[in-house]
Amino acid sequence: MKRTKIIGFLLTALVLSGMLFVPESIGLHKTGIRTLGVLTAVIIALVTEILPIGITCILGIALCVIFGAVPDISGALSGFTNHVLFFTLVSFGISEAIATVPLSNRILALLIKFFGVKSKNLLFAVMVCAAALSSIMSNVATTAVLITVILSFLKVYDNPEERRQSGKSFMIGLPIASMIGGMMTPAGSPLNLLALGFLEDAGIYVSFVQWMIIAAPITVIALVMAWIIISRVFEPAQISREKAREYIDSLQIPPYFDHKERCVCVIMAGMIILWVLSSWFPVLNITVVGTVGFGLLFFPGIEVLTWEEYVKHVSWASYFLIGSMMTFGNALNQSGVSEWIIDMLFSGKTPVSVSLIVLIICLLVFILLIPIPIGPALISILGLPFITLAQSWGISPVILLMPLVLCASNCYLLPLDTVPLLTYATGYYKIADMPKVSIAIQLLTAVLITIWIPFSVGFLHL
């Protein structure tokens, strides 16, 4: 067993046993202490990878019942009844459909032709492509699809040193662009829908268009800033125009759309239109529209996917992670931990400046992502407390929830989240390389969020 796993196992056991002796005098009832203890133990187990992610989450459900964090097994499974989790399953099918056809390569080739063949421009083309795709599909799937494209592209470098130099910039830029793009629409990440669920429970409905008005400007500016920083710190080596043309030819993109690619384009276009229309017609729920589009991919005469292909590409680890974290979120609220966290982090007085509290939240989330590099966990822990805090201050909960989810979506300070881990595994960069660009990108993103969200939420009267 690896040393990290041994340490993780010992810490997990220590937390589970130690919480039994924590007195209620700290401000929490026994149920709250047990809930926080089990959650802490599960997070330690996830970060140190004692067991596969899915198994850890399944055991976490059982531990909730065993230690009395929830009253019964129904309470331990409450997170798995949320529509967000169903959309997560649907999104894997949509992502696989896009990956099955040449659509992503076609988009990338068009961007390369548009932006030119300079290495920095090629990096920008890849990052724009990643951000655009991840705005409507899983960040993990987007990164996984484009990794193969980049690995193929890096073969144009004959010099191994130039290949390593360029590989570093592209492999760091790809996951960062995917996560930034995931902020743009509610469909871009399950985290977005998780935050919308918290807001809906509080009686606040943020439409698809309203979300984009808030998030899209931040996404676009953050993407450009990220490209500038990455291309300067890790400047990719130049390639000749001939080499670039050879690469585009190597993609072997068919000149015409075949039947399956046309079907994917029509279905995706229809889903996006309906998602936009959901701003005026609430019946067009994001999950409902996504489910119908997903189902059409299997229809006779379309058959972009088969059931066997879909099942092979479902990330059950993500499914159980999000479901279990939503269960913990419910348990934290019911056991009084949410209110306790608010008392620990903030005073009950209205802040002098709303922008200042937004900046504090952004920085707090980015700091918490270091020991807890799990977005769903942070949103589950802080979502309801922030709504309670906003209501006590007399401000819109959207002002606190949007910074929380947007910052939690940008988990790339270190390559510990699933998305950057995919490119880290290629060996083109070291863990210490990521902070050389990610710190600046996260700080600038925090400033953008601080400036734009209070203004846009007020403009939309949310």
C-alpha positions in Angstrom: 0.0 0.0 0.0 1.3 3.5 -0.9 2.4 5.8 1.9 -0.3 8.3 1.1 -3.0 5.7 1.4 -1.7 4.5 4.7 -1.7 8.0 6.1 -5.2 8.6 4.6 -6.5 5.4 6.2 -5.0 6.3 9.6 -6.4 9.9 9.4 -9.9 8.6 8.4 -10.0 6.1 11.3 -8.8 8.8 13.7 -11.5 11.3 12.6 -14.3 8.6 12.8 -13.2 7.5 16.3 -12.2 11.0 17.5 -15.6 12.6 16.7 -17.3 10.2 19.2 -15.5 12.1 22.0 -16.1 15.7 20.8 -18.4 17.4 23.4 -21.5 19.3 22.3 -20.1 22.4 24.0 -18.4 23.4 20.7 -21.8 24.7 19.6 -23.0 21.6 17.7 -25.4 18.9 18.7 -24.3 15.3 18.5 -25.9 14.8 15.1 -24.1 17.8 13.7 -20.7 16.6 15.1 -21.2 13.1 13.6 -22.3 14.6 10.2 -19.2 16.9 10.1 -17.0 14.0 11.2 -18.2 11.5 8.6 -17.9 14.2 5.9 -14.4 15.1 6.9 -13.4 11.4 7.0 -14.9 10.8 3.5 -13.1 13.9 2.1 -9.8 12.6 3.5 -10.4 9.2 2.0 -11.2 10.8 -1.4 -8.1 13.0 -1.4 -5.8 10.3 -0.4 -7.5 7.7 -2.7 -7.6 4.9 -0.1 -10.3 3.3 -2.2 -11.8 4.1 -5.6 -13.9 7.3 -5.5 -17.2 5.5 -6.1 -16.6 2.9 -3.4 -15.6 5.6 -0.9 -18.8 7.5 -1.6 -20.9 4.3 -1.3 -19.3 3.6 2.1 -19.9 7.2 3.1 -23.6 6.6 2.7 -23.5 3.6 5.0 -21.3 5.6 7.5 -24.0 8.3 7.7 -26.5 5.7 9.0 -24.1 3.8 11.2 -22.9 7.0 13.1 -26.4 8.6 13.2 -25.6 11.5 10.9 -29.0 10.8 9.2 -32.1 9.2 10.8 -32.3 6.3 8.3 -31.2 4.9 4.9 -33.7 7.1 3.1 -32.0 10.2 4.5 -28.6 8.8 3.4 -29.9 8.4 -0.1 -31.7 11.8 -0.3 -29.0 13.3 -2.5 -29.7 10.7 -5.2 -33.2 11.9 -5.8 -32.1 15.3 -7.1 -32.6 16.1 -10.8 -29.0 17.4 -10.9 -27.8 13.8 -10.6 -30.0 12.7 -13.4 -28.7 15.4 -15.7 -25.2 14.2 -14.8 -26.0 10.8 -16.2 -27.5 12.4 -19.3 -24.5 14.6 -19.9 -22.2 11.6 -20.3 -24.3 10.5 -23.3 -24.3 13.9 -24.8 -20.5 14.2 -24.4 -19.9 10.8 -25.9 -22.2 11.7 -28.9 -20.1 14.8 -29.6 -16.9 12.7 -29.2 -18.1 10.0 -31.6 -18.5 12.3 -34.6 -15.7 14.6 -36.1 -17.4 17.7 -34.7 -14.7 18.7 -32.1 -11.9 18.2 -34.7 -13.9 20.2 -37.2 -14.3 23.1 -34.8 -10.6 23.0 -33.9 -9.6 23.1 -37.5 -11.8 26.1 -38.2 -10.3 27.9 -35.2 -6.8 27.2 -36.4 -7.6 28.5 -39.9 -9.2 31.6 -38.3 -6.5 32.4 -35.7 -3.5 31.5 -37.8 -0.6 29.1 -37.3 1.5 30.9 -34.7 2.0 28.7 -31.7 0.4 31.2 -29.3 -2.6 31.5 -31.7 -2.9 27.7 -31.9 -2.9 27.5 -28.1 -5.7 30.1 -28.1 -7.6 28.1 -30.6 -7.4 25.0 -28.5 -8.5 26.9 -25.4 -11.4 28.5 -27.1 -12.5 25.2 -28.5 -12.3 23.6 -25.0 -14.3 26.5 -23.4 -17.0 26.4 -26.1 -17.4 22.6 -25.8 -17.4 22.6 -22.0 -20.1 25.2 -21.9 -22.6 22.5 -23.0 -20.9 19.3 -22.1 -18.8 17.8 -19.2 -15.5 19.4 -18.4 -14.0 15.9 -18.0 -15.3 14.8 -21.4 -14.2 17.9 -23.1 -10.7 17.5 -21.8 -10.6 13.8 -22.5 -11.6 14.4 -26.2 -9.1 17.2 -26.8 -6.2 15.5 -25.1 -6.0 13.1 -28.1 -6.2 16.0 -30.5 -3.3 17.8 -28.7 -1.2 14.6 -28.5 -1.6 14.2 -32.2 -0.7 17.9 -32.8 2.5 17.7 -30.7 3.9 15.2 -33.2 4.5 18.0 -35.6 7.5 19.0 -33.4 10.6 17.1 -34.5 12.7 18.4 -31.6 11.9 16.6 -28.3 12.7 19.7 -26.3 10.3 21.9 -28.3 7.6 19.1 -28.0 8.0 19.1 -24.2 8.0 22.9 -24.1 4.8 23.2 -26.2 3.2 20.2 -24.5 3.5 21.9 -21.1 1.6 25.0 -22.3 -1.1 23.1 -24.1 -1.7 20.5 -21.4 -1.9 23.2 -18.7 -4.1 25.4 -20.9 -6.6 22.7 -21.8 -8.0 21.9 -18.4 -8.0 25.5 -17.3 -10.0 26.5 -20.4 -12.4 23.6 -19.9 -13.1 24.7 -16.3 -13.5 28.3 -17.3 -15.9 27.4 -20.1 -17.9 25.3 -17.8 -19.0 28.5 -16.0 -20.8 29.9 -19.0 -24.1 28.1 -19.0 -26.1 26.1 -16.4 -25.5 23.1 -18.6 -21.8 23.5 -18.5 -21.3 21.7 -15.2 -23.4 19.7 -12.6 -22.0 22.2 -10.1 -24.0 25.0 -11.8 -27.2 23.0 -11.5 -26.4 22.2 -7.9 -26.2 25.9 -7.1 -29.5 26.5 -9.0 -31.1 23.8 -7.0 -30.2 25.5 -3.7 -31.5 28.8 -5.1 -34.8 27.2 -6.2 -35.3 25.7 -2.8 -34.9 29.3 -1.4 -37.6 30.5 -3.9 -35.3 32.2 -6.4 -35.3 31.1 -10.0 -32.3 32.0 -12.2 -33.1 31.4 -15.9 -30.7 30.1 -18.5 -30.3 33.5 -20.1 -29.9 35.3 -16.7 -27.1 32.8 -15.8 -25.3 33.6 -19.1 -25.6 37.4 -18.5 -23.9 36.9 -15.2 -21.3 34.2 -16.1 -20.5 34.7 -19.8 -18.6 38.0 -19.5 -16.5 36.6 -16.7 -15.9 33.5 -18.8 -14.7 35.3 -21.9 -12.4 37.8 -20.1 -11.0 35.0 -17.8 -10.3 32.8 -20.8 -8.4 35.6 -22.6 -6.4 36.4 -19.4 -5.6 32.7 -18.9 -4.3 32.4 -22.4 -2.1 35.5 -22.1 -0.6 34.3 -18.8 0.0 30.7 -19.9 1.5 31.7 -23.3 3.9 34.1 -21.6 5.0 31.9 -18.7 5.1 28.7 -20.8 5.5 30.0 -24.4 5.0 27.2 -26.9 7.6 26.6 -29.6 6.9 27.9 -33.1 6.0 25.7 -36.0 6.1 26.3 -39.7 3.0 27.0 -41.8 3.6 23.7 -43.6 3.7 21.7 -40.4 0.4 23.3 -39.3 -1.2 22.4 -42.6 0.1 18.8 -42.3 -1.5 18.6 -38.8 -4.9 19.8 -40.1 -4.7 17.3 -42.9 -3.8 14.5 -40.4 -7.1 15.1 -38.6 -8.8 13.5 -41.6 -11.9 15.6 -41.3 -14.5 14.5 -43.9 -15.4 17.4 -46.2 -19.1 16.8 -45.6 -21.2 16.1 -42.5 -22.3 12.5 -42.5 -25.7 11.4 -41.1 -24.6 11.0 -37.5 -22.8 14.3 -37.4 -25.8 16.1 -38.8 -28.1 14.5 -36.3 -25.8 15.5 -33.4 -25.6 19.1 -34.7 -29.4 19.3 -35.1 -30.1 17.8 -31.6 -27.5 20.0 -29.9 -28.8 23.1 -31.6 -32.3 22.2 -30.6 -31.3 21.7 -27.0 -29.5 25.0 -26.8 -32.5 26.8 -28.3 -34.8 25.2 -25.8 -32.4 25.9 -22.9 -32.5 29.6 -23.9 -36.3 29.5 -24.2 -36.5 28.0 -20.8 -35.9 31.5 -19.5 -39.5 32.3 -20.6 -41.0 28.9 -20.4 -40.1 27.2 -17.1 -41.6 23.9 -18.4 -38.4 23.6 -20.5 -36.4 22.5 -17.5 -32.7 22.0 -18.3 -32.7 18.4 -17.2 -36.0 17.7 -19.1 -34.6 19.2 -22.3 -31.3 17.4 -21.9 -33.1 14.1 -21.2 -35.2 14.4 -24.4 -32.1 15.3 -26.5 -30.2 12.4 -24.9 -33.0 10.0 -25.8 -33.1 11.1 -29.4 -29.5 10.0 -29.8 -30.7 6.4 -29.6 -33.8 6.7 -31.8 -34.0 4.3 -34.9 -32.8 6.2 -37.9 -30.5 8.4 -35.8 -28.6 5.9 -33.6 -25.6 8.0 -32.9 -25.1 5.9 -29.7 -26.0 2.4 -28.6 -26.8 1.6 -25.0 -23.6 -0.5 -24.7 -21.5 2.5 -25.9 -23.2 4.9 -23.5 -22.8 2.6 -20.4 -19.1 2.2 -21.1 -18.5 5.9 -21.0 -20.6 6.8 -17.9 -18.3 8.0 -15.0 -20.0 6.2 -12.1 -17.3 7.8 -9.8 -18.8 11.2 -10.7 -22.3 10.0 -10.2 -21.7 8.7 -6.7 -19.5 11.6 -5.8 -22.2 14.2 -6.6 -25.0 12.2 -5.1 -23.2 11.6 -1.9 -22.1 15.2 -1.6 -25.7 16.3 -2.0 -26.7 13.9 0.7 -24.1 15.5 3.0 -25.4 18.9 2.1 -28.9 17.9 3.2 -27.5 16.4 6.4 -25.4 19.5 7.2 -28.5 21.7 6.9 -30.8 19.4 9.0 -28.2 18.9 11.8 -27.6 22.6 12.2 -24.0 22.5 10.9 -24.8 25.1 8.2 -25.7 27.8 10.8 -22.7 26.9 12.9 -20.4 27.3 9.9 -21.9 30.8 9.2 -21.3 31.8 12.8 -17.7 30.6 12.5 -16.9 32.3 9.2 -18.9 35.5 9.4 -20.6 37.8 11.8 -24.3 38.4 11.6 -23.9 42.0 10.8 -24.4 43.4 7.3 -21.0 43.9 5.6 -19.9 47.5 4.8 -19.3 46.5 1.1 -21.1 43.7 -0.8 -18.2 43.7 -3.2 -15.7 43.1 -0.3 -17.7 40.1 0.9 -17.8 38.7 -2.6 -14.0 39.0 -2.9 -13.6 37.3 0.5 -15.9 34.4 -0.6 -13.9 34.0 -3.8 -10.6 33.9 -1.9 -12.0 31.6 0.8 -13.3 29.1 -1.9 -9.9 29.0 -3.7 -8.1 28.4 -0.4 -10.5 25.6 0.6 -10.0 24.0 -2.8 -6.5 23.1 -1.7 -7.4 20.7 1.1 -10.8 19.9 -0.4 -10.3 19.8 -4.2 -13.9 18.6 -4.7 -16.3 21.2 -6.1 -19.6 19.3 -5.1 -18.3 19.0 -1.5 -17.7 22.7 -1.1 -21.0 23.7 -2.6 -22.8 21.2 -0.4 -21.0 22.5 2.7 -21.4 26.2 2.0 -24.5 26.5 -0.3 -27.2 26.6 2.3 -25.2 28.6 4.9 -24.5 31.3 2.3 -28.3 31.5 1.5 -29.0 31.8 5.2 -26.3 34.5 5.5 -27.5 36.5 2.5 -31.1 36.4 3.9 -29.9 37.6 7.3 -28.0 40.5 5.6 -31.0 41.4 3.4 -29.1 40.8 0.1 -29.9 38.5 -2.8 -28.6 34.9 -2.2 -27.5 34.9 -5.8 -24.7 37.4 -4.9 -23.2 34.8 -2.6 -24.1 31.6 -4.4 -22.7 32.6 -7.8 -19.2 33.4 -6.5 -19.2 30.1 -4.7 -20.1 28.0 -7.7 -18.0 29.9 -10.2 -14.9 29.7 -8.0 -15.5 26.0 -7.1 -15.7 25.3 -10.8 -12.1 26.6 -11.2 -10.3 23.9 -9.2 -6.9 24.0 -10.9 -4.6 25.6 -8.4 -2.9 22.2 -8.3 -3.6 19.3 -10.6 -5.7 17.4 -8.0 -9.2 17.6 -9.5 -10.2 15.1 -12.2 -10.0 17.5 -15.1 -6.3 18.7 -14.7 -5.3 15.2 -13.6 -6.2 14.0 -17.1 -3.5 16.2 -18.6 -1.1 15.8 -15.7 -1.1 12.1 -16.5 0.5 12.8 -19.9 3.7 13.8 -18.2 4.2 17.1 -19.9 4.3 19.1 -16.7 4.9 18.8 -13.0 2.7 19.6 -10.1 4.8 22.7 -9.3 4.3 24.1 -12.8 0.5 24.6 -12.4 0.7 27.3 -9.7 3.0 29.4 -11.8 0.0 30.3 -13.8 -3.0 29.2 -11.9 -2.5 31.5 -8.9 -2.6 34.6 -11.1 -5.6 33.3 -13.1 -7.6 32.5 -10.0 -6.8 35.9 -8.4 -7.8 37.8 -11.6 -11.0 35.6 -11.9 -11.8 36.6 -8.3 -11.5 40.3 -9.2 -13.7 39.9 -12.2 -16.4 38.1 -10.1 -16.2 40.8 -7.5 -16.7 43.6 -10.0 -19.3 42.0 -12.2 -21.6 39.8 -10.1 -23.0 42.5 -7.7 -23.7 44.8 -10.7 -25.2 42.1 -12.9 -27.4 40.7 -10.2 -28.7 44.2 -9.4 -29.3 44.8 -13.1 -31.3 41.6 -13.4 -33.3 42.4 -10.2 -32.6 38.8 -8.9 
